[in-house]
Amino acid sequence: MKAIKAKPFFRGVRLRGRKELSENMSAERPDLAGCEIAIPMKQHVGAPAQPIVSAGERVLRGQPIAVGTGTVCAAVHASVTGTVTAVEERADGRGGRCMFVVIAPDGTDDEAFYPSLEQRDPASILQRIRDCGIVGMGGAGFPSHIKLSPPVPVDTLIVNGAECEPYLTCDDVLMRENRDAIVRGAGYMATALGAQRILIGIERNKPRAAALFEESGLPVILLKKQYPMGSEKHLIYCCTGRKVAPGKLPADVGAVVQNVATALAVCEAVERGKPLIERVVTLSGDGITTPKNLLCPIGAPLSALANACGGIKETAVKMVAGGPMTGTALTGTNAVVTKTTSGFLFMTADETNTQPPTNCINCGRCADVCPMHLMPMQTEFYVNAKEYDKAETYGGVLACIECGACSYICPARRPLAQAIKTAKEQLRRKA
């Protein structure tokens, strides 16, 4: 089936992809011998999971080690077989702290997967997705069993293969190496949703993946190379022409978006009973010796993954979890892989901004590129004045998708994206 040309959206920014660093590297398993696996209980939107194991217990790969404690939560499973050495609070390497279940692997392959799902009706599929702790793997981490149970009818499932952030190639590799499983996983999600139509959106800079899915018979929407093309609202418009109004959800226009990695995880959960215990992660940037795509167990330490790529160069000045636009700066190599970790970047001084900001020159470029038609400069002004209500009134901060285009384009290097996150957090606390 020939690819369908997407509708264009205006604004956003054009970025240098840097995908050539790792796009030809197939996903490989790193050598993690001798490494402890520290699995965080907070890897998703909502309440942290509650550990149900204790130090000294032997756990099997795929065994539940934490359960959901609220309406919006996701179960967590052991990603390796071994002995639990600690259940404790630790720094997460991203500036916060949370509970971890720490496992010392014993090198065996014993597994505790669920049986293959024989009854594949909507309710059974949703329960399997919940049991397996599957969340959106594109970055947001919203529990998939909830997202696939919208309160209103949905007719379209869009599989997100845009991967518009620079450097990251994990989804591209996943699409090229697991096409059939992704297609089947999309089918299971559509069944759960009651959706009659499945589309997959792929950016033009992934021609091999696009060609493969064209052969599969799944309608391919060929997307313009533009950032933030992978944003839910923009992807829905480009694929269907439907506009999601401010304050509304994708389901309100009859669509749900799920990442390609989530589709693969759903397929493995339904057919193999495999929980979400591993994912492909891109390690890239000029500050790492050999950029790679690695298939990592959840909880794998960044230090070991960097060693698997030949080590960190002395020229690296910044480490980021995720992409350069929406990722989180790391405090060190004590970070671990989570369900939503798409990559780790090691950036040199030539790849990142290390200069302090200067005064706003009122150029308006941040507003010109904002894909949500907001006023980021107004948000920052009122955040600095601690007038957070006005940041919403005049900056429209709650409609922001946190793509980072404003910070990227700002000639004064103002921390606009950080100001937006601060305003949102303060408004949530006040609510």
C-alpha positions, -999 to +999 in steps of 0.1 A: +000+000+000+015+033-011+022+058+017-003+087+022+011+123+023+004+139+056-013+172+061+011+200+071+012+219+103+027+253+107+053+266+132+076+243+150+113+242+141+136+223+118+165+205+135+196+188+125+188+152+130+222+136+139+205+103+134+234+090+112+254+084+144+233+053+154+206+047+128+226+018+112+233+001+145+210-029+151+197-034+186+221-055+207+222-067+242+249-052+264+271-072+287+258-065+322+277-092+340+284-081+376+260-052+375+231-047+399+197-039+384+179-011+402+143-009+392+124+023+401+089+022+414+081+055+396+083+050+359+049+062+348+023+090+351+004+086+384+011+071+418+043+051+424+040+013+424+041-004+458+069-031+463+057-066+472+091-082+476+118-078+502+155-082+505+167-118+504+140-130+481+148-147+448+128-133+419+123-146+384+124-125+352+089-113+345+077-118+381+057-090+396+077-070+422+054-041+427+016-034+422-004-004+414-016+017+444-041+040+427-064+045+397-035+057+376-006+034+382+013+005+366+027-027+379+064-033+379+082-066+372+116-081+376+137-076+345+163-102+355+164-134+376+183-130+408+182-121+445+166-089+458+194-071+477+175-040+488+142-022+487+151+014+494+149+050+484+176+063+461+185+092+439+172+086+404+200+104+386+176+130+373+175+153+403+148+134+423+144+104+446+122+074+446+119+038+458+139+011+440+139-027+441+176-037+436+183-071+422+217-090+419+213-112+388+223-148+391+229-153+354+201-179+349+173-177+323+144-187+346+112-168+337+078-162+352+058-149+322+021-151+320+006-178+297-002-168+261-036-150+260-061-174+244-092-153+247-084-121+228-115-100+234-113-063+244-116-069+282-091-097+282-065-077+262-069-047+285-065-069+316-033-085+301-019-050+293-026-040+329-011-071+343+021-067+323+026-031+334+026-016+299+028+022+297+033+047+268+069+042+258+072+074+238+080+094+268+048+103+287+045+069+304+007+070+308-006+035+318-018+019+285-048+001+300-063+034+309-055+052+276-070+023+257-102+026+278-114+061+268-149+072+281-160+081+245-161+061+213-129+060+193-126+051+156-089+056+149-057+042+164-026+061+153+007+043+158+034+069+164+066+062+145+076+098+140+106+098+164+112+135+156+138+142+183+174+145+171+199+117+178+173+091+188+169+060+165+155+034+188+120+035+173+134+035+137+155+003+145+125-012+163+103-007+133+128-022+109+135-052+130+100-060+145+075-048+118+052-078+120+050-078+158+042-041+158+014-046+133-001-074+154+003-053+186-015-024+169-043-048+160-047-059+196-048-023+208-074-015+181-095-044+193-093-032+229-103+003+217-131-008+194-113+013+167-121+004+130-090+021+115-053+018+122-027+043+108+010+046+113+028+079+110+065+078+100+087+108+093+103+110+058+138+106+072+130+069+079+125+056+044+135+019+051+109+017+080+082+034+058+088+010+029+085-020+052+052-009+066+039-001+032+045-037+023+026-048+055-007-033+042-010-010+072-018+026+059+014+047+063+011+084+067+044+099+055+052+128+077+072+159+070+105+161+089+095+187+114+097+192+151+075+184+172+059+161+147+056+133+173+034+154+195+000+137+199-021+167+188+000+175+158+003+139+147-035+135+149-040+166+127-014+155+102-028+120+099-065+127+100-071+165+097-089+165+131-080+192+156-078+186+193-090+217+211-072+232+241-082+213+273-095+183+253-080+149+248-073+130+216-102+106+223-125+136+221-119+137+183-121+099+180-084+091+180-058+075+203-021+076+198+003+049+209+041+046+203+056+018+181+075+004+211+042+002+231+026-017+202+055-042+203+052-046+241+014-052+237+021-079+211+046-097+234+022-094+264-007-110+245+012-137+226+040-145+250+028-133+283+059-111+286+056-081+309+073-048+300+108-056+313+131-044+286+133-018+258+156-005+231+176+026+241+198+048+219+232+059+233+245+087+211+262+120+208+298+131+201+307+124+237+303+086+235+329+065+218+306+043+197+269+053+195+247+022+196+211+010+201+210-014+231+182-038+241+183-032+279+165-047+309+146-021+329+169-009+357+201-014+338+227+012+350+239+039+326+275+034+337+274-002+323+257+009+291+283+036+285+310+010+289+293-012+263+296+018+239+334+021+245+331+046+273+324+083+277+349+107+261+366+134+281+350+160+258+315+152+271+301+181+291+265+171+295+245+139+298+208+138+290+181+111+295+158+112+264+162+136+235+180+170+234+147+189+232+125+172+259+150+151+278+163+156+314+198+166+322+215+139+344+235+145+376+258+115+368+260+080+355+239+066+384+207+069+362+190+037+351+168+026+322+131+030+328+101+021+308+101+055+292+138+059+285+143+064+248+180+073+250+210+087+268+229+114+251+265+124+258+270+159+244+301+180+238+304+218+241+297+220+204+264+202+208+248+220+237+245+255+250+267+261+281+265+299+280+245+319+306+213+336+294+211+373+286+182+397+288+151+391+266+153+413+235+116+410+228+121+395+193+091+372+196+108+343+179+096+319+207+060+328+199+066+325+162+077+289+165+054+277+192+033+249+177+005+256+202+004+293+194+013+304+229+034+333+243+064+317+261+080+350+269+050+360+289+051+328+308+087+334+318+081+370+328+053+361+352+071+330+365+101+353+374+076+375+392+060+344+409+026+354+394+017+319+382-020+326+375-009+353+351+014+329+334-017+309+325-038+340+317-013+357+294+010+328+284-015+299+282+010+277+300-014+248+307-018+243+269+020+239+265+032+205+253+067+212+266+084+205+233+113+230+240+111+247+206+110+281+224+142+275+243+159+262+212+151+293+191+157+319+217+188+341+208+191+352+244+192+316+256+164+322+281+153+292+301+118+293+287+110+256+289+121+254+325+099+284+333+070+267+318+075+235+338+078+256+370+046+274+362+027+241+356+040+226+388+030+257+409-005+257+393-009+220+400+000+225+437-025+254+439-053+234+424 
